[in-house]
Amino acid sequence: MKGVLADIERWQEAGHRVAIARVVGVIGSGPRDAGATMVVSDEGEVAGSVSGGCVEGAVVAEALEALADGRPRLCTFGYSDQEAFAVGLTCGGTIRVFVEPLDW
Protein backbone atom coordinates (compact mmCIF):
# COMPACT_ATOMS: atom_id res chain seq x y z
CA MET A 1 0.00 0.00 0.00
CA LYS A 2 2.80 2.42 0.82
CA GLY A 3 4.06 2.13 -2.76
CA VAL A 4 0.88 3.65 -4.18
CA LEU A 5 0.22 6.44 -1.67
CA ALA A 6 2.09 9.07 -3.68
CA ASP A 7 0.04 8.22 -6.77
CA ILE A 8 -3.22 8.40 -4.80
CA GLU A 9 -2.26 11.81 -3.41
CA ARG A 10 -1.24 13.11 -6.84
CA TRP A 11 -4.50 11.94 -8.44
CA GLN A 12 -6.53 13.32 -5.55
CA GLU A 13 -4.85 16.73 -5.85
CA ALA A 14 -5.64 16.71 -9.59
CA GLY A 15 -9.32 16.08 -8.81
CA HIS A 16 -9.47 12.49 -10.00
CA ARG A 17 -11.42 9.66 -8.46
CA VAL A 18 -9.58 6.47 -7.53
CA ALA A 19 -10.44 2.82 -7.06
CA ILE A 20 -8.34 0.52 -4.93
CA ALA A 21 -7.95 -3.21 -5.54
CA ARG A 22 -6.50 -5.54 -2.91
CA VAL A 23 -5.75 -9.24 -2.93
CA VAL A 24 -7.84 -10.55 -0.04
CA GLY A 25 -7.32 -14.26 -0.54
CA VAL A 26 -5.09 -16.76 -2.29
CA ILE A 27 -5.88 -20.44 -2.65
CA GLY A 28 -3.06 -22.64 -3.88
CA SER A 29 -0.33 -21.06 -5.93
CA GLY A 30 -0.84 -17.36 -6.59
CA PRO A 31 1.23 -14.62 -8.20
CA ARG A 32 1.00 -12.29 -5.17
CA ASP A 33 0.19 -12.63 -1.49
CA ALA A 34 -2.88 -11.25 0.25
CA GLY A 35 -2.48 -7.52 0.76
CA ALA A 36 -0.99 -6.80 -2.68
CA THR A 37 -2.53 -3.51 -3.82
CA MET A 38 -3.22 -1.72 -7.07
CA VAL A 39 -4.92 1.65 -7.57
CA VAL A 40 -6.61 2.93 -10.72
CA SER A 41 -7.55 6.52 -11.51
CA ASP A 42 -10.72 7.46 -13.35
CA GLU A 43 -8.49 8.16 -16.36
CA GLY A 44 -7.16 4.59 -16.35
CA GLU A 45 -3.78 5.33 -14.81
CA VAL A 46 -2.50 2.41 -12.73
CA ALA A 47 -0.06 2.07 -9.83
CA GLY A 48 0.86 -1.07 -7.94
CA SER A 49 0.04 -4.66 -8.82
CA VAL A 50 -2.24 -7.44 -7.65
CA SER A 51 -0.92 -10.22 -9.87
CA GLY A 52 2.38 -9.26 -11.42
CA GLY A 53 0.63 -8.77 -14.74
CA CYS A 54 -1.48 -11.86 -15.35
CA VAL A 55 -4.91 -10.42 -14.41
CA GLU A 56 -4.11 -6.73 -14.17
CA GLY A 57 -6.17 -5.81 -17.23
CA ALA A 58 -9.27 -7.52 -15.87
CA VAL A 59 -8.80 -5.81 -12.49
CA VAL A 60 -8.41 -2.40 -14.16
CA ALA A 61 -11.71 -3.00 -15.97
CA GLU A 62 -13.39 -3.93 -12.67
CA ALA A 63 -11.92 -0.82 -11.01
CA LEU A 64 -13.24 1.46 -13.74
CA GLU A 65 -16.68 -0.17 -13.44
CA ALA A 66 -16.57 0.35 -9.66
CA LEU A 67 -15.83 4.04 -10.24
CA ALA A 68 -18.70 4.25 -12.73
CA ASP A 69 -21.35 2.59 -10.54
CA GLY A 70 -19.94 3.42 -7.10
CA ARG A 71 -20.22 -0.19 -5.92
CA PRO A 72 -17.44 -2.36 -4.48
CA ARG A 73 -17.01 -5.87 -5.80
CA LEU A 74 -15.22 -9.10 -4.95
CA CYS A 75 -13.59 -10.68 -7.99
CA THR A 76 -12.26 -14.21 -8.20
CA PHE A 77 -9.67 -15.35 -10.73
CA GLY A 78 -8.55 -18.95 -10.96
CA TYR A 79 -7.04 -21.43 -13.35
CA SER A 80 -10.40 -22.98 -14.15
CA ASP A 81 -12.04 -19.59 -14.67
CA GLN A 82 -12.11 -19.06 -18.46
CA GLU A 83 -11.67 -15.30 -18.14
CA ALA A 84 -8.71 -15.65 -15.78
CA PHE A 85 -7.09 -18.22 -18.05
CA ALA A 86 -7.66 -15.92 -21.03
CA VAL A 87 -5.84 -13.08 -19.27
CA GLY A 88 -3.01 -15.34 -18.13
CA LEU A 89 -3.59 -16.71 -14.60
CA THR A 90 -1.92 -20.05 -15.27
CA CYS A 91 -0.19 -20.51 -11.90
CA GLY A 92 -2.80 -23.09 -10.90
CA GLY A 93 -4.24 -21.19 -7.94
CA THR A 94 -7.09 -18.81 -7.29
CA ILE A 95 -6.93 -15.19 -6.16
CA ARG A 96 -9.71 -13.06 -4.74
CA VAL A 97 -9.47 -9.31 -5.27
CA PHE A 98 -11.66 -6.74 -3.51
CA VAL A 99 -12.18 -3.62 -5.63
CA GLU A 100 -13.77 -0.45 -4.30
CA PRO A 101 -13.97 3.25 -5.06
CA LEU A 102 -11.77 5.19 -2.65
CA ASP A 103 -13.79 7.63 -0.59
CA TRP A 104 -11.76 10.74 0.18
KADA-V655409 format. One line per field, one symbol per residue. ss: DSSP state (A for helix, B for strand, O for the rest). phi: phi as a letter, one per 20 degrees, with the letter a starting at -180 (. if undefined). burial: b if it has 16 or more other C-alpha atoms within 10 Angstrom, else e. A space follows every 10 residues. Layout:
ss->???
phi->???
burial->???
//
This chain:
ss->OAAAAAAAAA AAAOOOOBBB BBBBBBBOOO OOOOOOBBBB BOOOOBBBOO OOOOOAAAAA AAAAAAAAAO OOBBBBBBOO OAAAAAAOOO OOOBBBBBBB BOOO
phi->.gfdfffgff fffeneecdd ccfdacdmec fbegogcccc efenfccnbd bmofcgffff ffffffffdm dfbddccbge fgffffeoed fndccdcedb feef
burial->eeebeebbee beeeeebbbb bbbbbbeeeb bbbbebbbbb bbeeebbbbb beebbbeebb ebbbbbbeee ebbebbbbbe eeebbeebbb eebbbbbbbb bbee
//
